[in-house]
Amino acid sequence: MFFKVLTDFVTGIITKTYTPKNKIYYSIAHSGECGAVSLNNISENTVSKNAFDGFKPVFSDVILVDLPLSKAIKYINTNATKDDLAIQIHFNSTSFEKCICGKNRYVGSICQNCNTKSEKYVKFGPLCIAWHTNRQLCANITYALNKLIPGQEFLLDQLIPDNTRSHNERPNCLAWPKLKCKSILIEAGFGCDPNFSHFIDNKDNQIEIGKTVGKVIKDFICKDI
């Protein structure tokens, strides 16, 4: 038995995969729908699916949950223990405002019709929202995504404490706390941010988001998440 455990551990190091003691559930964001879209019409759902292709190689037995939110929560609550971890990877968005040209544009962004910039300043960057989960892990994920994606601001000041709602009160953030296990909802950036929007135009970069998140969790897995 000891030899098998040792062999599995060494194999995990060689293949850069790791099987944690507790299960990890990767829930696809906005399953069956688009969610938010980037300036170039890349959807949250697409990014979340492609990010899984980067996340999966880091862990040998991550459980994929591709169900609408209410069904995903029910499935995870039925199968997970309180020490398991569930994650979703999203990207954020701001509300609309009326541009001088008469078209709608995202607050803090650039009008796609006339290229006029919003007068309102918005910090664009990744952030994590955690429930029953170590805040340091969230900070590590935020920092890693901030380094990965060009032109991002560090939103650590907007990191939400455990067991509270999202800063933007979006429905997915209100439902996610219903999970009984540890959970992290990751907003990788803002789809209305030109820098982030350009970054996710490349599918390989979407995959890299998942890979980056996976590596951070793997590095932290020995601690109590």
C-alpha angles and dihedrals in degrees: 000000000000091000091052092050090048091048092050091049094050091045088052091054093048094048093038091236125120133194108213122212090245128047125262119212117200108199117196111236116243094358110201093015141060105248113192120348131218124237087269094047099258107151129225089237092056093049092047092051094047092044088059089062087061095041098049099064090058092061125041099212109024110157115232116214112191101174136117111277099261092047092044091054091048092049094048094045090050095051108026130083122221090260096053119099128232123191138182126191115212137153125230135236139193127228125265128264131184115262123214088254090061096251126114119256133178116265109258093014140091124274110250090209104050103007092239114152122232115253091221116089117224127182107234118201146104124287139174131221116205138194122189086348135117110266091214090065089054091049090050092052091047092050093048093050090045089058093043099051118059122237098017126145121222108251099186088129087065095050106130118229120239119289097012133114128262120277090239097044093227115171095245089056092050093051098043094072088066087079113106095208130067111287143182127195109200123203101195093193142303120299089209091056108100091215095052093039091054091046095056092047083086112072090208089061091053088054090048090057090060092044091052093050091047093051092050092051091046091052090050098041095098089065128073103272 
